[in-house]
Amino acid sequence: MSSNSIGKNLVLTSFGESHGPAVGCVLDGFPSGFKIDFEKIQSQLNRRRPGQSALTTERKEDDQFEILSGIFEGKTLGTPITVVIANKDSNPKDYDNLKNTYRPGHADVLWQTQMGHRDHRGGGRSSARITAPWVAAGALAEQFLSEFQEGSITVTAWVQQVQNVSSNHSHKVPSREDIDKSIVRCPNPETSLQIEKAILQAKEEGDSLGGSIRVAIQGVKAGLGSPIFRKLNAILSYYMLNINAVKGIYFGEDNETHKRKGSENNDTWIHEDGAIKTKTNHAGGIVGGMSSGSDILFEVFFKPTSSISKEQQTINSTGESVQLKVDGRHDPCVLPRAVPIVESMCALAIMDLILDKN
């Protein structure tokens, strides 16, 4: 049996399939009496929705969400919050040829082995389509974090690299507004254009590209997390690695920590403005599994989209070798639409840890 829930104090339970009537989630553990801004939820869903540009899947979904429980008169009740998003542009016939054929790079054959039965329509339960309600849940968590303490906690993510096109690491965290000026959500205009060209070329070739998303979590006070089995970096990694197509994560202000000497990498502790801080932030805001008070910085790495129209060799359910060209509508690169997914899962992870002490 597969696990469909994540979280200890704030539990997200996911349901639905890519080409079923709807996808949704239940968010349990959200405190009561919290006023919700529904426009902010929809705004994040709009950043994730399919059909945004020529660089994304042609599937058209407006991703208008519906709250079935847990919120009354605009405030949370402290009861499970149920979010449902209808699938209005599903086209299951596109996947008829996959009923008895296993796609390279996908877990079709493994799902069949474990479950004995699977939904072949666009990947069914394992499709990235199910992440839409995760974004709605994360948008709720972001609102909680923004009012949790003085100064608030913010999560910002942007595309750092696609294939071999990368921006230089910068200590400056871009605004969401600047990130969204880019069609690929890369705040560096020159790199953004290069990434756009690379994705369009891959699409024309019937292929796909991977890359990385950079993340900055700001406003977390020192001491969040545990030095043993609830390490802040471990919890964030758990949430990130449960996002479709994520293959790895690297913590730090850049990806050079493993190349430095200890004397070069250690962040010196200092006392400033009545608080203990670090002089530098090579560690990316996490030391010994706990937040140091500096910005939490890391990078999440994604594989190329597995469903491609370029012909590939595979096998069918009888073990016969066959040629496969995946039809249907797929992103040639998931990175631009994955940005709000990463932000949402970060917000859920941070809120879950905060509730350890509340």
Secondary structure, DSSP 8 states (H G I E B T S, - for coil): ----EE-SSSEEEEEE-TTSSEEEEEEE---SS-B--HHHHHHHHHHH-S-SSTTS-S------EEEEESEETTEE-SS-EEEEEE--S--GGGGGGGTTB--TTS-HHHHHHHHS----GGGGGGSGGGGHHHHHHHHHHHHHHHTTSTT--EEEEEEEEETTEE----SS---HHHHHTSTTS-S-HHHHHHHHHHHHHHHHTT----EEEEEEEE---TT-B-SSTT-HHHHHHHHHHTSTTEEEEEESSSS-GGGS-HHHH---EEEETTEEEES--TT-SEETTEE-SS-EEEEEEE---S--SS-EEEEBTTS-EEEE---S---S--HHHHHHHHHHHHHHHHHHHHGGG-
